[in-house]
């Protein structure tokens, strides 16, 4: 299957590599020439813009930073809509505002192009391993048709409802992740301030009810003071902005989300927005005047 792939960033590049490993013919597009050249060296071909991709591909995956980028690539000048044929399918794997997913999908539908919103969870490590969790909104028959394609990049792909539901689910995921990282940071700084070893506290609680994927992924990074990004603070700020906007639109109360958003804004003002979201620890370290690390 010839697949278009637009967006070769931290997530998109390893995802595209897994598509090539699975035997798919890939046409890639990104403003980063180095990333394009790397994927082309593995057997892909390159295209200048979304329209050029749409001319030669019947299925196009987009993996872009936010709603305006997806709108531009799909509907803007030299975008997918300019050249896509009726029957083309766009699978947007970006994490964007679900309201925008629906609006972009509705516009593409006027020329017979179907769209799935299929954001992912798992960060760069799972993108590399091909074990991402994908949450998919759109037509069920379209999901079924492209399930195997999604699974070349994923450990699970779950259909969650109509178009926009994928990004609603992703925002719920990002709320839970943000609150969990905050809770881990709060617990470890409390333990350290009270005189206990944060490393031993982590080992003691990880097998109980407090244990979680977030705890096991982020506590070791905190203890190693490894803040290299798998998922940047600035990207989580983007997701929480979308979550707050969506929650306000439907009248849902998300007070804890709003609080963690303010914590992340403090980290951004301190210059840590490019670091991993486990840098939430630094917010608590600043409040409690302790530094968490292995003994």
C-alpha positions as CSV (number, residue, x, y, z in Angstrom):
1,X,0.0,0.0,0.0
2,X,1.3,3.4,-0.9
3,X,1.0,5.6,2.2
4,X,1.5,9.4,2.5
5,X,3.0,10.6,5.7
6,X,3.2,14.3,6.6
7,X,5.0,15.3,9.7
8,X,8.4,13.7,10.6
9,X,9.0,15.1,14.1
10,X,9.8,13.3,17.4
11,X,6.8,11.0,16.9
12,X,6.3,11.0,13.1
13,X,9.8,9.9,12.1
14,X,9.9,6.6,14.1
15,X,6.3,5.9,13.1
16,X,7.2,6.3,9.4
17,X,10.1,4.0,9.9
18,X,7.8,1.3,11.2
19,X,5.6,1.7,8.2
20,X,8.6,1.1,5.9
21,X,9.6,-1.9,8.0
22,X,6.1,-3.3,7.5
23,X,6.6,-3.2,3.8
24,X,4.6,-0.1,2.9
25,X,5.6,2.2,0.1
26,X,5.9,5.6,1.7
27,X,5.7,9.2,0.4
28,X,6.9,11.7,3.0
29,X,6.6,15.4,3.5
30,X,8.1,17.7,6.1
31,X,9.7,21.1,6.3
32,X,12.7,19.5,8.0
33,X,14.9,18.4,5.1
34,X,17.2,16.3,7.3
35,X,14.2,14.2,8.6
36,X,12.9,13.8,5.0
37,X,16.4,12.7,3.8
38,X,16.7,10.2,6.6
39,X,13.4,8.5,5.7
40,X,14.1,8.7,2.0
41,X,17.4,6.9,2.7
42,X,15.3,4.0,4.0
43,X,13.3,3.7,0.8
44,X,10.6,6.4,0.9
45,X,10.1,9.0,-1.7
46,X,9.5,12.7,-0.9
47,X,6.9,15.2,-1.8
48,X,6.9,18.9,-1.6
49,X,3.6,19.5,0.1
50,X,0.2,18.0,1.0
51,X,-1.2,18.4,-2.5
52,X,1.8,16.5,-4.0
53,X,1.3,13.7,-1.5
54,X,-2.5,13.5,-2.3
55,X,-1.8,13.2,-6.0
56,X,-0.1,9.9,-5.5
57,X,-1.5,8.4,-2.3
58,X,-5.0,7.2,-1.5
59,X,-4.3,7.1,2.3
60,X,-2.5,10.0,4.0
61,X,-1.3,10.1,7.6
62,X,-0.7,13.4,9.3
63,X,1.3,13.8,12.5
64,X,1.6,17.5,13.2
65,X,1.9,19.8,16.3
66,X,-1.5,21.3,16.6
67,X,-4.9,22.2,15.1
68,X,-3.7,25.1,12.8
69,X,-1.0,22.9,11.3
70,X,-3.5,20.1,10.5
71,X,-5.9,22.7,9.0
72,X,-3.2,24.2,6.9
73,X,-1.9,20.9,5.6
74,X,-5.4,19.5,4.9
75,X,-7.3,22.6,3.7
76,X,-4.7,25.4,3.0
77,X,-2.8,26.4,-0.1
78,X,-1.0,23.4,-1.6
79,X,-2.9,21.3,0.9
80,X,-4.4,17.8,0.6
81,X,-7.8,19.1,-0.5
82,X,-6.3,20.7,-3.6
83,X,-5.4,17.3,-5.1
84,X,-7.1,14.6,-3.2
85,X,-9.5,12.3,-5.2
86,X,-12.8,11.1,-3.9
87,X,-12.3,8.0,-1.8
88,X,-9.0,9.3,-0.3
89,X,-8.7,8.7,3.4
90,X,-6.9,11.1,5.8
91,X,-5.8,9.6,9.1
92,X,-4.8,12.5,11.4
93,X,-2.7,11.1,14.2
94,X,-1.9,14.5,15.7
95,X,-3.3,15.6,19.0
96,X,-5.6,18.5,18.3
97,X,-8.9,20.2,19.4
98,X,-11.7,17.7,18.7
99,X,-13.9,20.6,17.5
100,X,-11.3,21.3,14.8
101,X,-11.1,17.5,13.9
102,X,-14.8,17.6,13.1
103,X,-14.6,20.9,11.2
104,X,-11.7,19.7,9.0
105,X,-13.3,16.3,8.5
106,X,-16.6,18.0,7.4
107,X,-14.7,20.1,4.9
108,X,-12.8,17.2,3.4
109,X,-16.1,15.2,3.2
110,X,-17.4,17.7,0.7
111,X,-15.0,16.3,-1.9
112,X,-15.5,12.7,-0.9
113,X,-12.4,12.4,1.4
114,X,-13.0,10.5,4.6
115,X,-11.1,11.3,7.8
116,X,-10.2,9.5,11.0
117,X,-8.8,11.3,14.0
118,X,-6.4,8.8,15.6
119,X,-4.2,10.5,18.2
120,X,-1.6,8.4,20.0
121,X,-0.3,7.9,23.5
122,X,3.1,6.4,24.5
123,X,5.6,9.1,23.6
124,X,8.8,8.6,21.6
125,X,9.9,5.3,23.2
126,X,6.7,3.6,22.1
127,X,6.7,5.3,18.7
128,X,10.2,3.8,18.2
129,X,9.0,0.3,19.4
130,X,5.8,0.5,17.4
131,X,3.7,-0.1,20.5
132,X,1.7,3.1,20.7
133,X,-1.8,3.2,21.9
134,X,-4.1,4.7,19.3
135,X,-7.6,6.0,20.0
136,X,-9.7,6.4,16.8
137,X,-12.7,8.4,15.9
138,X,-14.6,8.4,12.6
139,X,-16.6,5.8,10.6
140,X,-16.3,2.3,12.0
141,X,-15.9,0.8,8.5
142,X,-13.0,3.1,7.8
143,X,-11.4,2.1,11.1
144,X,-11.8,-1.6,10.3
145,X,-10.3,-1.1,6.8
146,X,-7.2,0.6,8.1
147,X,-6.8,-1.3,11.4
148,X,-3.9,-3.4,10.2
149,X,-2.1,-0.2,8.9
150,X,-2.5,1.4,12.3
151,X,-1.2,-1.7,14.0
152,X,2.1,-1.5,12.2
153,X,2.8,1.5,14.5
154,X,0.9,0.5,17.6
155,X,0.4,-2.0,20.3
156,X,-3.3,-1.2,20.4
157,X,-5.8,0.6,18.2
158,X,-9.3,1.2,19.7
159,X,-12.3,2.6,18.0
160,X,-14.0,5.1,20.3
161,X,-16.8,6.7,18.2
162,X,-17.6,9.3,15.7
163,X,-15.1,11.8,14.3
164,X,-13.6,13.9,17.1
165,X,-13.9,11.1,19.7
166,X,-10.3,10.1,19.2
167,X,-9.1,13.5,20.3
168,X,-11.6,13.7,23.1
169,X,-10.2,10.4,24.4
170,X,-6.6,11.7,23.9
171,X,-7.4,14.8,26.0
172,X,-8.8,12.6,28.7
173,X,-5.6,10.6,28.6
174,X,-3.5,13.8,28.8
175,X,-5.5,15.0,31.8
176,X,-4.8,11.7,33.6
177,X,-1.1,11.7,32.7
178,X,-0.6,15.3,33.8
179,X,-2.3,14.8,37.1
180,X,-0.4,11.5,37.7
181,X,3.0,13.2,37.1
182,X,2.0,16.0,39.4
183,X,1.0,13.4,42.1
184,X,4.3,11.5,41.7
185,X,6.2,14.8,42.0
186,X,4.2,15.9,45.1
187,X,4.6,12.5,46.8
188,X,8.4,12.2,46.2
189,X,9.1,15.7,47.3
190,X,7.0,15.2,50.4
191,X,8.9,11.9,51.2
192,X,12.2,13.6,50.7
193,X,11.3,16.6,52.9
194,X,10.1,14.3,55.6
195,X,13.4,12.4,55.6
196,X,12.6,9.3,53.7
197,X,14.5,8.1,50.6
198,X,12.4,8.9,47.5
199,X,14.0,5.9,45.7
200,X,12.9,3.5,48.4
201,X,9.5,5.1,48.6
202,X,9.0,4.6,44.9
203,X,10.1,0.9,45.1
204,X,7.8,0.3,48.1
205,X,4.6,1.7,46.5
206,X,5.0,0.7,42.9
207,X,3.4,-2.7,43.4
208,X,0.4,-1.4,45.3
209,X,-2.7,0.7,44.4
210,X,-0.5,3.7,43.7
211,X,1.5,1.9,41.1
212,X,0.9,3.0,37.5
213,X,2.5,3.1,34.1
214,X,3.2,6.8,34.7
215,X,4.9,6.1,38.1
216,X,7.2,3.5,36.5
217,X,8.0,5.6,33.5
218,X,8.6,9.0,35.2
219,X,9.8,8.3,38.8
220,X,13.1,6.7,37.5
221,X,13.6,9.7,35.2
222,X,13.1,12.0,38.2
223,X,15.5,10.1,40.4
224,X,18.1,10.1,37.6
225,X,17.4,13.8,37.0
226,X,16.8,12.9,33.3
227,X,14.6,15.6,31.9
228,X,15.4,14.9,28.2
229,X,12.1,15.0,26.4
230,X,10.0,12.0,25.5
231,X,7.1,14.5,25.6
232,X,7.9,18.1,26.1
233,X,6.3,20.4,28.6
234,X,5.3,22.8,25.8
235,X,3.4,20.0,24.0
236,X,1.6,19.1,27.2
237,X,0.6,22.7,27.6
238,X,-0.8,22.6,24.1
239,X,-2.9,19.5,25.0
240,X,-4.1,21.0,28.3
241,X,-5.1,24.2,26.5
242,X,-7.2,22.1,24.1
243,X,-8.6,20.2,27.1
244,X,-9.6,23.4,28.9
245,X,-11.1,24.8,25.7
246,X,-13.1,21.7,25.0
247,X,-14.2,21.3,28.6
248,X,-15.5,24.9,28.6
249,X,-17.3,24.3,25.4
250,X,-19.3,21.4,26.9
251,X,-19.6,22.8,30.4
252,X,-17.3,20.2,32.1
253,X,-15.5,21.2,35.3
254,X,-11.8,20.4,35.2
255,X,-10.3,22.2,38.2
256,X,-7.3,19.9,38.7
257,X,-6.4,20.2,35.0
258,X,-6.4,24.0,35.4
259,X,-4.1,23.8,38.4
260,X,-1.5,21.6,36.6
261,X,-1.7,23.9,33.6
262,X,-0.6,26.8,35.9
263,X,2.2,24.7,37.2
264,X,3.4,24.0,33.7
265,X,3.1,27.7,32.9
266,X,5.5,28.4,35.8
267,X,8.0,25.9,34.3
268,X,7.7,27.5,30.9
269,X,8.4,30.9,32.5
270,X,11.5,29.4,34.1
271,X,12.7,28.2,30.8
272,X,11.9,24.4,31.1
273,X,9.3,24.2,28.3
274,X,11.6,22.0,26.1
275,X,12.1,19.5,28.9
276,X,10.1,16.3,29.5
277,X,6.9,16.7,31.3
278,X,8.4,14.9,34.3
279,X,10.0,18.3,34.9
280,X,6.8,19.0,36.9
281,X,9.1,17.8,39.7
282,X,11.0,21.0,39.5
283,X,7.9,23.0,40.4
284,X,7.6,21.0,43.6
285,X,11.3,21.2,44.3
286,X,11.1,25.0,44.0
287,X,8.2,25.1,46.5
288,X,9.8,22.7,49.0
289,X,13.5,23.6,48.6
290,X,14.6,19.9,48.1
291,X,16.2,18.1,45.2
292,X,15.1,14.6,44.3
293,X,17.8,12.2,43.2
294,X,19.1,8.7,43.8
295,X,21.1,8.2,47.0
